[in-house]
Amino acid sequence: MNTQSYTQEALIAAQTALGWDMRTDNLVVEIGGTQVSGIDVGEVYNEKWQSPIGTRKYNKDAFIVIKNLSRTPFAPSVNDDPERKGYHLQDATRQPGKTE
C-alpha cells in the first residue's frame, strides 16, 4: 500500500490509479470504525458504561471510506457445477473428518 500525506492531489492521484472517473462515477464518503448501541437500557442507566439504543460512538481508530458505487458488482454468484452441493445439503450421515 502506498501511503502519503493527505492532500487533494494525493486523493486525485489515488482515484486516477484506480481508474475512477471523478465526473461520472457515483462516489460516496462514509465513516468506518463506529459502533451503534443496540441495547435498550431503559430510562435509568449508568452513563459511563451504557448508551441509549441507537447512540453512535466513533472509535479512536475510526477511518474514512470512499466507495465507488458505480463499480460495485451486483451480479450474484452462480453455481456452474450442478453436482456441487452446499455443505448443508450434503449427506447427513457422513461425519466430518472421517474417511470411508
N, CA and C of each residue as an Amber inpcrd file, in Angstrom:
protein
   300
   0.8460000  -1.1700000   0.0000000   0.0000000   0.0000000   0.0000000
   0.8930000   1.2360000   0.0000000   0.5670000   2.1780000  -0.8370000
   1.3280000   3.4110000  -0.9380000   0.6840000   4.4430000  -0.0280000
   1.3680000   4.8320000   1.0510000   0.8190000   5.8250000   1.9690000
   1.5160000   7.1510000   1.7490000   0.7320000   8.2010000   1.8050000
   1.2650000   9.5460000   1.6610000   0.3650000  10.5000000   2.4310000
   0.8710000  11.6810000   2.7080000   0.0910000  12.6690000   3.4280000
  -1.1540000  13.0190000   2.6240000  -2.2380000  13.3220000   3.3490000
  -3.4750000  13.6530000   2.6580000  -3.3880000  15.0510000   2.0580000
  -3.5760000  15.1110000   0.7820000  -3.7310000  16.3740000   0.0690000
  -4.7510000  16.1140000  -1.0350000  -5.2820000  17.1480000  -1.5820000
  -6.2180000  16.9880000  -2.6870000  -5.5230000  16.3030000  -3.8650000
  -4.2580000  16.6200000  -4.0760000  -3.5010000  15.9900000  -5.1610000
  -3.3270000  14.4910000  -4.9170000  -3.0940000  14.1000000  -3.6470000
  -2.9450000  12.6810000  -3.3180000  -4.2530000  11.9310000  -3.5630000
  -5.3740000  12.5560000  -3.2460000  -6.6780000  11.9430000  -3.4880000
  -6.9130000  11.7500000  -4.9830000  -6.6050000  12.7610000  -5.7650000
  -6.7770000  12.6720000  -7.2230000  -5.8460000  11.6110000  -7.8020000
  -4.6170000  11.5350000  -7.2950000  -3.6710000  10.5230000  -7.7740000
  -4.1760000   9.1160000  -7.4620000  -4.7410000   8.9170000  -6.2680000
  -5.2680000   7.6000000  -5.8950000  -6.4490000   7.2180000  -6.7810000
  -7.3470000   8.1540000  -7.0370000  -8.5050000   7.8620000  -7.8840000
  -8.0800000   7.6060000  -9.3250000  -7.0570000   8.2790000  -9.7800000
  -6.5330000   8.0370000 -11.1260000  -5.9110000   6.6450000 -11.2070000
  -5.1630000   6.2610000 -10.1710000  -4.5330000   4.9360000 -10.1460000
  -5.5870000   3.8240000 -10.1590000  -6.7370000   4.0850000  -9.5560000
  -7.8220000   3.0990000  -9.5300000  -8.6580000   3.1070000 -10.8020000
  -8.4520000   4.1130000 -11.6330000  -9.2270000   4.2020000 -12.8720000
 -10.6250000   4.7640000 -12.6750000 -10.8360000   5.5170000 -11.5880000
 -12.1500000   6.0940000 -11.3180000 -12.3100000   7.3880000 -12.1080000
 -13.5220000   7.6560000 -12.5460000 -13.8320000   8.8960000 -13.2550000
 -14.5730000   9.8160000 -12.2930000 -13.9290000  10.9090000 -11.9270000
 -14.4910000  11.8250000 -10.9230000 -15.8070000  12.4620000 -11.3630000
 -16.0150000  12.5850000 -12.6550000 -17.2070000  13.2960000 -13.1400000
 -18.4190000  12.4000000 -13.2770000 -18.2160000  11.1260000 -13.6130000
 -19.3690000  10.2730000 -13.8950000 -19.5990000   9.1740000 -12.8620000
 -18.5880000   8.7680000 -12.1150000 -18.7650000   7.7060000 -11.1210000
 -19.5100000   8.2380000  -9.9030000 -20.2900000   7.3530000  -9.2760000
 -21.0680000   7.6840000  -8.0810000 -20.2080000   7.3910000  -6.8510000
 -19.5370000   8.4250000  -6.3180000 -18.6630000   8.2790000  -5.1600000
 -19.3860000   8.7320000  -3.8960000 -19.2190000   7.9520000  -2.8080000
 -19.7930000   8.3240000  -1.5140000 -18.6860000   8.2470000  -0.4640000
 -18.7980000   9.0840000   0.5510000 -17.8360000   9.0970000   1.6510000
 -18.5670000   8.6400000   2.9050000 -18.0110000   7.6250000   3.5750000
 -18.6050000   7.0870000   4.8010000 -17.5460000   7.0290000   5.8900000
 -17.9870000   6.8780000   7.1260000 -17.0700000   6.7540000   8.2550000
 -17.1340000   5.3180000   8.7520000 -15.9720000   4.6760000   8.8440000
 -15.8810000   3.3260000   9.3760000 -15.3000000   3.3590000  10.7720000
 -15.3640000   2.2340000  11.4680000 -14.8170000   2.1660000  12.8240000
 -15.7260000   2.8260000  13.8320000 -17.0320000   2.5940000  13.6690000
 -18.0000000   3.1440000  14.6130000 -18.7990000   1.9990000  15.2200000
 -19.4930000   2.2970000  16.2750000 -20.3760000   1.3140000  16.8840000
 -21.6860000   1.9900000  17.2590000 -22.7630000   1.2300000  17.1430000
 -24.0830000   1.7500000  17.4700000 -24.6600000   0.8800000  18.5690000
 -25.1420000   1.5100000  19.6260000 -25.7420000   0.7720000  20.7310000
 -27.0250000   0.1070000  20.2610000 -27.1460000  -1.1850000  20.5360000
 -28.3380000  -1.9230000  20.1330000 -29.1060000  -2.4540000  21.3130000
 -28.7920000  -1.9800000  22.5010000 -29.4490000  -2.4840000  23.7080000
 -30.3120000  -1.3860000  24.3080000 -31.5560000  -1.7310000  24.5840000
 -32.4570000  -0.7820000  25.2300000 -32.1520000  -0.8010000  26.7250000
 -31.5390000   0.2580000  27.2410000 -31.1010000   0.2980000  28.6360000
 -32.1440000   0.9170000  29.5610000 -33.2510000   1.3520000  29.0100000
 -34.2770000   1.9720000  29.8330000 -33.9350000   3.4110000  30.1660000
 -34.7250000   3.9940000  31.0260000 -34.5200000   5.4070000  31.3610000
 -33.4430000   5.6220000  32.4110000 -33.2230000   4.6290000  33.2710000
 -32.2040000   4.7520000  34.3180000 -31.0480000   3.8370000  33.9430000
 -29.9010000   4.4330000  33.6180000 -28.7470000   3.6460000  33.2130000
 -27.4720000   4.3460000  33.6450000 -26.3830000   3.6070000  33.6780000
 -25.0790000   4.1360000  34.0480000 -24.4580000   4.7780000  32.8100000
 -24.3870000   6.0920000  32.7600000 -23.9080000   6.8160000  31.5810000
 -22.4470000   6.5030000  31.2510000 -21.6690000   6.0760000  32.2450000
 -20.2630000   5.7790000  31.9980000 -20.1040000   4.5070000  31.1590000
 -20.9850000   3.5230000  31.3640000 -20.8150000   2.2200000  30.7290000
 -21.8790000   1.8980000  29.6890000 -22.9950000   2.5920000  29.7040000
 -24.0910000   2.2560000  28.8040000 -24.5240000   3.4670000  28.0000000
 -25.1140000   3.2030000  26.8370000 -25.6310000   4.2600000  25.9780000
 -27.0520000   3.8960000  25.5740000 -27.9120000   4.8930000  25.3970000
 -29.2660000   4.6020000  24.9250000 -29.2260000   3.9520000  23.5380000
 -30.2380000   3.1850000  23.2220000 -30.2950000   2.4640000  21.9460000
 -30.1930000   3.4430000  20.7760000 -29.3880000   3.0730000  19.7960000
 -29.2170000   3.9030000  18.6050000 -28.1210000   4.9510000  18.7120000
 -27.4380000   5.0350000  19.8490000 -26.3640000   6.0140000  20.0160000
 -25.1250000   5.5660000  19.2450000 -24.5630000   6.4290000  18.4110000
 -23.3690000   6.1090000  17.6290000 -22.1360000   6.6670000  18.3370000
 -21.1220000   5.8070000  18.4820000 -19.8420000   6.2120000  19.0550000
 -18.7680000   5.9940000  18.0050000 -17.8270000   6.9290000  17.9230000
 -16.7160000   6.8210000  16.9890000 -15.4940000   6.3100000  17.7420000
 -14.9370000   5.1990000  17.2860000 -13.7500000   4.6350000  17.9110000
 -12.5540000   5.5510000  17.6790000 -11.5340000   5.4220000  18.5020000
 -10.3390000   6.2510000  18.3520000  -9.6310000   5.9770000  17.0310000
  -9.8170000   4.7770000  16.4880000  -9.1750000   4.4330000  15.2200000
 -10.1820000   4.4380000  14.0600000 -11.2010000   5.3010000  14.1470000
 -12.1820000   5.4200000  13.0680000 -11.4760000   5.8630000  11.7900000
 -12.0810000   5.5470000  10.6610000 -11.4460000   5.8480000   9.3850000
 -12.4870000   6.2940000   8.3640000 -12.0030000   6.8980000   7.2990000
 -12.8650000   7.3900000   6.2230000 -12.8140000   6.3930000   5.0740000
 -13.9890000   6.0650000   4.5360000 -14.0860000   5.1300000   3.4200000
 -14.6800000   5.8740000   2.2340000 -14.0210000   5.7910000   1.1010000
 -14.5510000   6.3600000  -0.1390000 -14.9750000   5.1920000  -1.0100000
 -16.2750000   5.0930000  -1.2920000 -16.8090000   3.9880000  -2.0900000
 -17.1870000   4.4860000  -3.4700000 -16.9100000   3.6660000  -4.4650000
 -17.3200000   3.9510000  -5.8320000 -18.4770000   3.0020000  -6.1390000
 -19.6930000   3.4840000  -5.9570000 -20.8760000   2.6530000  -6.1540000
 -21.0990000   2.3070000  -7.6160000 -20.4940000   3.0470000  -8.5210000
 -20.6370000   2.7590000  -9.9500000 -19.9240000   1.4750000 -10.3410000
 -18.9590000   1.0610000  -9.5530000 -18.1580000  -0.1130000  -9.9080000
 -18.3860000  -1.2740000  -8.9500000 -19.4380000  -1.2200000  -8.1640000
 -19.7660000  -2.3090000  -7.2590000 -20.4370000  -3.4250000  -8.0440000
 -19.9140000  -4.6570000  -7.9740000 -20.5540000  -5.7470000  -8.7250000
 -21.8620000  -6.1670000  -8.0510000 -22.9170000  -6.2050000  -8.8250000
 -24.2160000  -6.5940000  -8.2870000 -24.6320000  -7.9870000  -8.7430000
 -23.8190000  -8.6550000  -9.5400000 -24.1640000  -9.9800000 -10.0340000
 -23.9640000 -11.0080000  -8.9210000 -24.9900000 -11.8060000  -8.6340000
 -24.8270000 -12.8380000  -7.6040000 -23.9470000 -13.9780000  -8.1080000
 -23.3890000 -14.7310000  -7.1880000 -22.5790000 -15.8720000  -7.5960000
 -23.4720000 -16.9510000  -8.2050000 -22.9090000 -17.7240000  -9.1170000
 -23.6570000 -18.7460000  -9.8320000 -22.9330000 -20.0740000  -9.6630000
 -23.6900000 -21.1150000  -9.3360000 -23.1220000 -22.4550000  -9.2220000
 -23.0400000 -23.0370000 -10.6210000 -21.8240000 -23.0930000 -11.1730000
 -21.6510000 -23.5930000 -12.5260000 -21.4800000 -25.1100000 -12.5700000
 -21.4980000 -25.7670000 -11.4130000 -21.3830000 -27.2230000 -11.3500000
 -22.5840000 -27.7680000 -10.5870000 -23.5780000 -28.3350000 -11.3060000
 -24.7940000 -28.8150000 -10.6210000 -24.5160000 -29.9530000  -9.6370000
 -23.3630000 -30.6540000  -9.7730000 -23.0280000 -31.7360000  -8.8500000
 -22.5530000 -31.2020000  -7.4990000 -22.0830000 -29.9550000  -7.4830000
 -21.5940000 -29.3450000  -6.2490000 -22.7950000 -28.9560000  -5.3870000
 -22.7800000 -29.3990000  -4.1550000 -23.8630000 -29.0790000  -3.2360000
 -23.3100000 -28.2900000  -2.0620000 -24.1500000 -27.4480000  -1.5010000
 -23.7640000 -26.7050000  -0.3150000 -23.5510000 -27.6480000   0.8480000
 -22.7800000 -27.2290000   1.8330000 -22.4720000 -28.0810000   2.9820000
 -23.7430000 -28.5500000   3.6750000 -24.7300000 -27.6770000   3.7870000
 -25.9720000 -28.0250000   4.4800000 -26.8270000 -29.0080000   3.6880000
 -26.5280000 -29.2320000   2.4150000 -27.2880000 -30.1780000   1.5980000
 -26.5860000 -31.5190000   1.4570000 -25.3920000 -31.6540000   2.0140000
 -24.6470000 -32.9010000   1.9010000 -25.2690000 -33.9750000   2.7760000
 -24.8500000 -35.2030000   2.5710000 -25.3810000 -36.3510000   3.2910000
 -25.1800000 -36.1650000   4.7990000 -26.2650000 -36.2320000   5.5560000
 -26.2170000 -36.0010000   7.0000000 -25.5420000 -37.1500000   7.7310000
 -25.4700000 -38.3520000   7.1280000 -24.8590000 -39.4950000   7.8070000
 -23.3410000 -39.4370000   7.7670000 -22.7950000 -38.6740000   6.8270000
 -21.3510000 -38.5500000   6.7170000 -20.8370000 -37.6070000   7.7970000
 -19.8860000 -38.0220000   8.5690000 -19.3530000 -37.2060000   9.6440000
 -18.0850000 -36.5120000   9.1830000 -17.9150000 -35.2390000   9.5200000
 -16.7060000 -34.5190000   9.1110000 -15.4630000 -35.1530000   9.7010000
 -14.4140000 -35.2310000   8.9070000 -13.1390000 -35.7390000   9.3780000
 -12.9620000 -37.2500000   9.2210000 -14.0430000 -37.9640000   8.9250000
 -13.9470000 -39.4160000   8.7540000 -13.8660000 -39.7580000   7.2800000
 -12.9880000 -40.6810000   6.9460000 -12.8880000 -41.1490000   5.5620000
 -13.5500000 -42.4950000   5.4550000 -14.0710000 -42.7650000   4.2890000
 -14.7830000 -44.0320000   4.1050000 -13.9390000 -45.0570000   3.4270000
